[in-house]
Structure formats: structure tokens, C-alpha cells
Amino acid sequence: MKHLIVAASFMALAACSSSGIVEDYAGEKGEQLLLQTGNYASLVKRYQEQLKTNPSPELRHKLADALYMSGDPEAAQFQLALIPLEATEDPQLEMLRANVLYDLDRLNAAEQHVNTALRLDNNYSEAYNLKGLLLAQRGELEKAKQAFDNARLNGFNDDTVKNNLAMVAMLRGDFNQAADILWPLVANGRADQIVKANLLLSLAKSGRSREFSQLLASEGDREQIGKRYSSLNHVKPFNSFTQTSEKLPSQDTANASANKIAATLSKKEKEIEPQMDVAKTLAAIQEPSKPISALPKISVILETDEDKKALISAQNSSITSIAPQKPDPLELARQRVKAALEAKMEKEKLVAQQQALKKSQESPKETSKKNKRTRYLLTDMRYLPADGGSEYIATSDFELGKINTQYLEKRKKWVFDVQGAKDFTTKRKRYLKDGPAKSIELGEHKSFVRIVLEMRENTKEKPEIKVQGKTLTIRWDG
């Protein structure tokens, strides 16, 4: 009886502590174990506790990375916003910013950080892959292919790059080349559902029925395979590019995607007709692909009942495939949005004509008061040697106002926050040969643009700051 009580007590203690034993594993080994096992939820808790006593940019970087890898880019962006842009020049930090912004669909900002990461590390393979995705989003397929080739040359995951190169070929209409790229992946067992979906579509579109049947030999009889081949002949490729294979999708996003797939399967299958005349088939094959920016990131392969089971069972994976060519609810929604936008543009055009007529009747003085600028940009920032001193001059497209200044003694940097500025059109960072500052760097923030002058020596003396209309002058005498 005594032994039973001891055993029961031991099991109870083990049950109570098992959930926390990994999190409490001491020091760097514990952190490494959590990273190796992909336990990002525990990593997030660990870093949040450490930040309470050590709010360093490096630790906040780790927290943002763990949040992103756990499938929460919004929370990751919140943490990244708390790291000053000039705090560190780290290509991995810039790449994390780019990935997060890409997931949040802020593509222009993502591209800025990708370019910065490549400037800091010209051999950064992951940056080249994301650069290719961004170029493909704009329809610049040749440049996208070059970026994917660079990712491959610098050691990025070969299976991922091959899928992305195949997608570029498909969007160009070269389905035969796409099939040649993807077939070895499937034949060698290295393909996921995305790759297999793209290969099936490429084989069907390029007329390679023999290989199509060979690939699906174990999934149905000849009649079923024939129907699937015919149906895939009538669809267009959707965006099935691959960003990374490591990040975990958030549960809400995964469930929403799976529910959407399950809800649309029965509708879509009815819309695919098994036969189509030769002229229509050729037209479907030769029709140019839509720009990637107009395509959804998640779509569905519409085949047979076996596919429905496979898709529904993959609720927690990122499944991207293909949609039917025939009008579907999504296409109808796009058409309605397009019609609404055209109507809105027509209305705006009419309003603009009325305003132009009204302005022509107003005095020039009244008109100038109403022409308020809305861009609020810094247009230039440069160094000019002056008599008895040195001047740094910034220009803008709006009337400048309050300028906040701060000196960071340890970093030997003077900081000037231009309140009201939203962005800049000049170079983000430039290095100077002459003058007290060795570099000028600009950074955009929520309500201001920050000018950072990194000094050659510890210059504590506050400069003279002069604002005249759209010009800011920063001057040191001597």
C-alpha cells in the first residue's frame, strides 16, 4: 500500500510539472531546446518575462521572431516597431521586418527592408527568395526569376525555389517547362500538396496525359482520372508561390481557410464541365495569366471526392492550388467591386469638374488657401560647407513646424524629429567625406520623420536650428 501511495504521488508531481519543465530548463540550453522543438508559445512567455528586466533591442528582436514563427505577424510588428531603426544594422532583423510586412500585405514597405537586408548581406538567400515573390506580385516575372536563381545560388531550400521557378513558368504560359521542373520533386518524394497540385495542372495544360495518368494511377480508375484531366484543362494557375516552410499558421487563419475550402468545394465542382470543345480549350491554354497581385493567396484544387477528403484533413497546413475558369462567387464579387469603383470614379470625376468650375470663379488668394498639401514629404537632405561652420539642409514639400532634438552621447548621434512629415523621397542613408557628421540617415515614424547625424567626434554642442518655410537648416559654428 505504501508503494502505491509513493507511486501515485510521483505521478501527480510529474503531471503537474510536465507542462513547465521545458520552459524552466535553465539558461541558453533551455532556449536552444525550445527553438529546436519549435515550442514558440513557451519562447514567447520566456522572452516576455526577460524583457521586464532587460528591455534590450536584441531581446525584443527574439520576441518578435518567436511571435512571427508562431503565426502572429501583427503582434510581431508591434514589437518590431519598438526597436529603433538606427539601433542595429542586422540583416536578420531587416529580413524579419520584411517577412512580417509581407504577411500583413504591406508590400512596398516589405521591399524596402528586403533591399536593406541585401545591402547588409549580399549573399542572403532568404532575402532573394522574398525579393522574387515581391517582384512576381508586380508581374515583373523576368526579374523575379533572377531573384529566385540568386536565392538558389546562395543555398536557399532547393525544393522551395524550384516550386517558385515553376510558378513563374506557369504564369508565362510555359506549362511544359513547369512540369519538367516539378516532376523530379514528386518522383523523389520531396513534394508537398502545393507542388503536386502545380505539377498536375502543368501536365494537364501541356497535354502530357500519360504522365498525368501515371501520377494518379493509385487514386482512381481510368474514367475518374480522365475527368480530372479534363477539368484541370479548363482552369488557370493561381498564386502558389512559397515564402518559407518553417512558419506556423495561426489557428484562426488555418481554421478559416479550411472552413472556406470545405464550404466552396461542393459549389465549385458543379461549375466544372467535364468536356469542352477544342477551340475553347486552346483559348484557355493560350490566355495570358492574370497579374499575381490580383490573385488570392489561398485557392482550391477542384478534382474528385478524394481531393475533398485530403483538403479537409489538412486544416492546419497552408494549401494553395487552383480554381476553375468559369465564373465563381469570387469572380462575381470582383466584378461587383470593379463596377462600384468605376461608378465611384465617375462620381469623383463629376465632383472634380464642379469644383474646378467653382475654383475658376474664386479669387487667386482664396484658391491658394484651399490647396492644402497631403503628402508631407522630406524631399532632400544634404551637407553644405559654410563660412565659419558647417550646415546640413533639409527641404520639404510643406511648411515645416516643430523640430525636436536629442543627442545620444554613447552613439555620438544627433537626432532631429521633423514633426508632421510622413515620409521622404531622398536616399535613406548616405555617407559623407567632409564635415563633422560622417553619415546622414532618415527614418519614417508614425507622426514624424527622423534625421540622424552620426558625428565623427563626440559633439555635445547643440547646433543652431533654423526653420524657414520649407527649409530646415542645422548649423555648427567653428
N, C-alpha and C positions, 0 to 999 in steps of 0.2 A: 504493500500500500504506500509505503514511504517512497519507494522508487517511482511509483505512478505520479505522486504529487510533485516530486522534483522534475520529472519529465514534462508534466503539464505546465509547470512554472517556466521551464526553459522555453517551451514552445510559445507561450504567451509573450515572453520577453522578446523572442525572435520576431514574432508577428508585429509587435509594437515598433521595433527598431528597423525592420527590413526596409521600409519606405524611406528612412532617413539616413541609412548607413552610407549610401553613395554620396549624398550631399555633404555629410560630415567628414568624409575622407580628407585627411589633413593635407595642407599645403598644395604645392604645384602638382603632386601626383593625383590628388583628388580632382583638380581642374582638368588634367590631361585625361583622366578616366571618363569624366563626363563628356569631354569633346569626342573621345574615341567611340563612346556608346551612343552619341547623338542625343544625350539627355539635356536638351536645350532648356526645358522648363526649370530644371534644377540649376543650370548655369545662370539663368535669368535671376532667380532668387539669390544665388551666391553673389553675383555682381551687384545687385541692388543693395544687399547688406554691406558689401565692401565700400560702395560709393558713399554711404553715410559718414564714414570716417576718412575716406580718401577720394574726394571728387576730382580725380585727375582726368585729362583728356584720353589717356591710354585706356583707363578702366571703363570710361563711358563708351569708347570705341568697341571694347569687348562686349559690353551690354547690348549695344546697337546691333552688333553682328549676331549675337545669340537670339535676339528678338526677330531679326530678319530670317535667320535659318529656321526659326520655329513657325514661320508663316505669318508674321505680323509686321508688314513693311511700314504701316502708319506709326506704330509705336517706335520702330527703329528710326524713322525720320525725326520724331520728336527728340530722341536722344542725340542724334547727329546734329540737330540744329543748335544744341547746347555746346558743341565743340567749335571754338572759334576757327574760321577758315585759315587764319595765319598761325594756328597753334602748332601744326606739324606738317611737314611735306612728306606724306606717306602714300605711296601708290595704292596700297591695300585699302587705306581709308577712303581714298578717292574712288576706288572701284566699288566699295560698299555703298557710298553715296550714289553712284551711278546705278547700281542694281536696284536700290530702294526706289529711286526716282523713276526708273523704267517700269517697275511693278506698279507704281502709282500713276502711270501713264503721263508723266511729265518728261516727254522725250527730249525736248530741247535742252533742259537742264541736265538730264542724264548724259547727253552727248558732251556737254562742257566738261563734266567730271571724268568721262572716259578719255577725252583728249588730254586732260591734266595727268591722269594715271599713265598714259603712254608717253607723255613728256618726261615724267619722272622715271619711267622704266619702259624703254623701247622694246623690250622682249616680253611684255606682259601678255601671255596668251589669252587669258580670260577677257582682258580688255579688248583685244582684237575681235573675239567672238561677239561680244556685245556691240562693238562698233559695226560689225556686219549686220546684226539684227536691226540696228537703228537706220543704217543705210537702206536696208531692204524695206523698212517701213515707209521710206520716202520713194521707193520704186527705183533707187539707184542700184540696179542689180549687178552691174559690172564691178562697181566699187565694193559692193557687199561681198562678191565672190573673192576679190583680192584680200579683203579683211579676213574672211574665213580661211583662205590659204595661209595668211600670216599667222593666224591662231594655230593652224596645224603645224606650221614650220617651227613654232615656238613651244610645241609639246602639249597643246590642249587636247582633251579627250577626243580621240580619233573618231569614235562612233558618233559623237555629237556633231562634230564638224562635217562628217560625211552626210548625215541627215540634212544639215543646213545647206550644203552644196547641192544636194538632190532637190531641195525645195526651190533653190534659185533656178535650177534647170527646168523644173516643172512650171514655174511662173513664166519662164521664157517660152514654154510650149514644147520643150525638148524632153518628152516623157521617156524616150528610149535611153537617153543619157542618164536620166534619173534612175531608171530601173537597173542600169549597169552599175551605178554607184551603190545602190541599196542591196542588190541581190547577195553579195558576199556576207553582209551583216546577218541576213536571215538564214542563209545556208550554214553559217558557222555558229548559229545560236546566240548571236550578240545583239539581236534586235528586240526592242520593246514594242508595245502596241502602236506607238506613233510611227515607227519605222516600217512595221509590217503594213499598216494602213497606207502609207505613202507608196510602198512597193506595189501593193495590189492595184492602186489607182494607176500607177505608171505603166504596169503591164497591160492593164485593160485599155488605156488610152493609146498605147503604142502598138496594139494589135497582137501582142505576144500571148495568145490564148493557151498555147501549150505549156509555157512556164506558169501561167496563172493557174491552170488545172493541176499542175504538179505541186504547186504551193498549197493548194486546198484539197489535195487528194484524200486526206483523212477527215475532212469536215463535212462530207455530204456526197450524194450521188451525182452523176453527170448532169442531170436535169437541174438540180439545185445550183451547182457550180455555174452552169450556163446562164441561169437567171441572174446570179450575182455579177457575172462578167458583163452581161448586157446592161444591168443597172449602173455599174460603175463607168460604163462608156458614156453615160449621159450626165456626169457630174463634173464640177470644176474643183481644182485644188484650193483648199483654204489654208490659212497660215498655220503650218505645223512646224515652225522653227523651234529649236531647242536652245534655251538660255543656259541653264545648268541642270545637273541631275541630282544635286545634293539637298536643295532647299525643301523643307516640308510644307505642303499646302496647309493653310489654316482650315480647321474643321468646318467652320461656317461656309467657306468658299467651296470646299470639297463637296459638302452635302448639297449646297445649292446647285453646283454643276451636275451632280449625279441625278438630282430630282428633275432638273431641266432635261437631261438626256432621256430619263425614263418617260417623262411626260410627252416628249416630242416624237419618240420612236414610232408609236402606232400611227400618228398623223403622217409622218414623213413617208413611211413605207407605202401608204396608199397612193402617194403622189408619184411614185416611180413606176413608169410603164415598162414592161419587160421588152417591148420591141419598139424600134424607131427606124424610119426609112433611112437609106444610105446618105441622102443629101443632108438630112438633119444631123446625122452622126458626124459627117465630115465638118459641118459647120460648128458643131460643139467642140470638136478636137482643135480646129484652127482658130477658134475665137480667142483673142488675147485675154490673159488673166487680168483680174481687177487689181488695182494697187493694194499692197498689203495693208496700208493704213485704213482702207475701207472694209477690211475683213475682221470678223470677231476672233478673239484669241482662243476660244473653245468652240469646237464644232463636232459633228457626229458622223460616223460611217453608217450608212443605211444599207444593210445587207439582208441577212435572214434572221430567224429566231435565235440561232446560235450566237450571233453577234449581240443580240439584246441581252442575253444572259451574261456574256463576257463584259459588256459595258456596265450593267447594273452592279455586277460583283466588284467593279473597280472604283468604288465610291471615293477612295482616299488617294487616287492617283491622278496625275494630270493627263487627260486623254484628249488628243487633238486629231481630228481626221477630216472628213469631207461631208459635204451637204449636197442635196440634189439640185440639178439645174433648174427644175421647174419652179415657178413662183411659190414661195412658202411664207408663213406668217412673218418671218424676219424681213424678207424682201419687201413684203407689202408694207411693213412698218417703215422701212427705209424710204419707200416711195411716198408714204404719207408725210414723213419728215421733210423730204425734199420739196414736196408740194407746199408744205407750210412755210418752209424757208423762202421759196420763190414768192409766195404771197407776201411774206414779211418784207422781202427786199423791194417788192413793187410798192408796198405801202411807204417804206422808208424813202424810196425814190420820189414819191409824190410829196411827202413831207419836206424833203430836201428842196424840191422845186419851189414849194410855198415859202420856205424860209429864205431861199435865195431872192425871191421876189420881194419879200418883206425887208431884207437887208439892203436891197438896192434903193429902197425908199428912205433908209435911215442915213443919218449924218456919219461921216467917217469916224468921228470921235466916239459915237455910240457903238459903232461896229467893232472898233478896236477893244472896247471894254468887254465885249461878249466873246471875243475869240480867245478863250482860255485854253492853254495847253493841257494835254492829258498824259504825255509820255514821261516827262520829268527825267531826263537823261543827263548824265555827265558825258560830254562829247569829246573831251581831250584833257590830258594831264601831262605836263612836261616841265623840264628844268631849264631855267634861263639864267646865265650869269649876269649879275647886275653890278653897277658901280657901288663899291664898298660893301658888297654882300652877295647873297645867293637867293634866288626866288624860284618857287615852284608854283606854276599857274595852272588852275583847273577851269575849264569852261563848261557851260551847260546850255540846255535849250529852254530854261525857265529862270525866273528871278530867284536868286539864291537868298536864303534866310539865315537861320541859326546854324552855327558850326560848333560842335562840341569837340574839345581837345583833351588828350590824355597822353602822358609819357610813360612807357613801360621800360623802366630803368634796366632791369636784368636783361631784356632782349635788345636794348638800345633802339627802341622804335617809338616814333611819334605817330599818334593815331588822330585822325580828323574825321568826324562823322558829319556828313552833309545831310542835314535833316530835310525831308521832303523828296529827295532823289530816290528813284525806284530802280534804276539800272544804269548801265554805261555802255557806250559803243566803242570805246577805245580799248587797247590791249590790256588784259588783266594784270600782267606783271612785266616790268621791264627793268633791266639792269643799267646803271649809269656809270660812266667812266669818271666824270668830274662832279664836283660839288660835295657838300657834307653828307648827302644821302647816297648809299650805294645801290638802292633799289626803290622802285615805286610799285605798290600793289593795290588793286581795287577789289572790293568785295561787296556784293549786294546783300542787304538785310531787309527786314520787314518794312521799316519806315525810314531808312536812310541808306546811303552808300558810304562805305568806309574807305578812306585813303590812308594807307600805311606807308610811312617813310622809314626805312631801315637805315640807321645812321652808321657812318664809318667809325665814329668815336662816340663816347658817352656824352651826348649833347643835352644837358639838362635845361639850358637856357630856353625859355619859351619864345617861340617865334612871333613876329608881328603878323597878325591875320587881318586881311582887308577884303571886304566883300563889296563889289561894285556891280550891281545889276546881275549879269550872268557870269561874272568872273570872280574867282576866288584866288587871292594872292597870299602865299605863305613865304615870309622873308626872314632870313637870318642876316644880321649885320656882321661884318668882320670876316 
